[in-house]
Amino acid sequence: MNITDMVRSHQEQVVKIRRDLHRIPEVAYTEEKTSAYVAEYLKREGLSVVTGIARTGVVGLLDTGRPGPTLLVRADMDALPITEATGLPFASQHPGVMHACGHDGHTAMVLVAARVMNALKNRINGTIKFVFQPAEEGPGGAKPMIEAGVMDNPRVDYALGCHIWPTIPEGTIGIRAGVLMAAMFRFDITITGKGGHGAMPHLCVDALETGCQVVAALQRIVSRQMDPLQPSVVTVGKFEAGTAFNVIPETATFCGTARTFDKTTWERWPEIIETIVKGVCESMGAGYEMSYEQGYPPTINDPDMADRMKRIAGEVVGVDRVVVPDMTLGGEDMSFFLERVPGCFFCLGAGNDAYAGIHNPRFGFNEEILLTGVETYCRAAIDLLGSPFPAGS
């Protein structure tokens, strides 16, 4: 049986896994049921399994017993705090939580890839680490797993990951060399003024008005402080102030995010934002407190690995179906793995007008695409660790 037929024989299984996981979505660091499901599956396949890494992370180790490189294949397990509205028979059984970003599909693909590669381990040398991480949607599980030693013993040489990608057509694979996704930064700000009667503003320091001026000033960072040839964005997503129509608020709180592809700018965001906040608050006579979270660095694919993956993807979907996806200001903590070893984060085309996009309560995808991801992982593992199958086999 050739590798394509071998992968295709797992159609029912990959769909079952995806639907099983879709029913039990869990947000960051609560992925207890999901990680137990993953661990049990890997143990049944005879892999060495370690659980509880960075709280809920799981690693399945496929050791061929022969010397060679180590490949890390990563899937994210967490869901989003969204109430599902798909009406699917396998919809979320956990109120207010949904797999609305395809992580159930990501996990299903890597589990089935582990099964196939275990059956084909006589074709490879070295080791494959199948890494199932928590909290990709935030605060991030990749970095804690790395700090817990997931890239050591044995030391990882290559890293691969995949994301279901509704912005490219179904049946394609998207691979971009270099920067694919942006660096992330989160800020939380509290403005403190002096409250009072709405008819007596001269006796008050209006925290709401001060906050509005800060937000307006933040919006000018991109147009007046950033290189126009380097895409960036600043968004305030939440603002709270006030309790009554005739009361000037004493406090205003808001939070937001800044994104950029440039790592130097990412490292400067705290200084840039706080300079503006401090200046506006001083001019209005208000105080402030600011906290920030640096978030994820840019997701950068190694050029040589990207070229290699383009060739491999061409064997799966055809050369004409391998595309270069647009860069996105979305963020991904796969970036932490790619900072440490050569690797590639590829996009699995899912564009289909029948489904809503990611982070939407009606998100979905054609489950037939999952085997395309499985085959890509398997061919990549054989190419990196052993003797490739001939094209078309």
Secondary structure, DSSP 8 states (H G I E B T S, - for coil): --HHHHHHTTHHHHHHHHHHHHHS---TT--HHHHHHHHHHHHHTT-EEEEEETTTEEEEEEE-SS---EEEEEEE---BS-------TT--SSTT-B--SSHHHHHHHHHHHHHHHHHTGGGB-SEEEEEEES-TTTT-SHHHHHHTTTTTTTT--EEEEEEEEEEEETT-EE--SEEEE-EEEEEEEEEE-B-EETT-GGG-B-HHHHHHHHHHHHHHHHHHHS-TTS-EEEEEEEEEE-SSTTEE-SEEEEEEEEEES-HHHHHHHHHHHHHHHHHHHHHHT-EEEEEEE-----EEE-HHHHHHHHHHHHHHH-GGGEE----BS---THHHHHHHS-EEEEEEEEE-TTSB-TTSTTB---GGGHHHHHHHHHHHHHHHHB----TT-
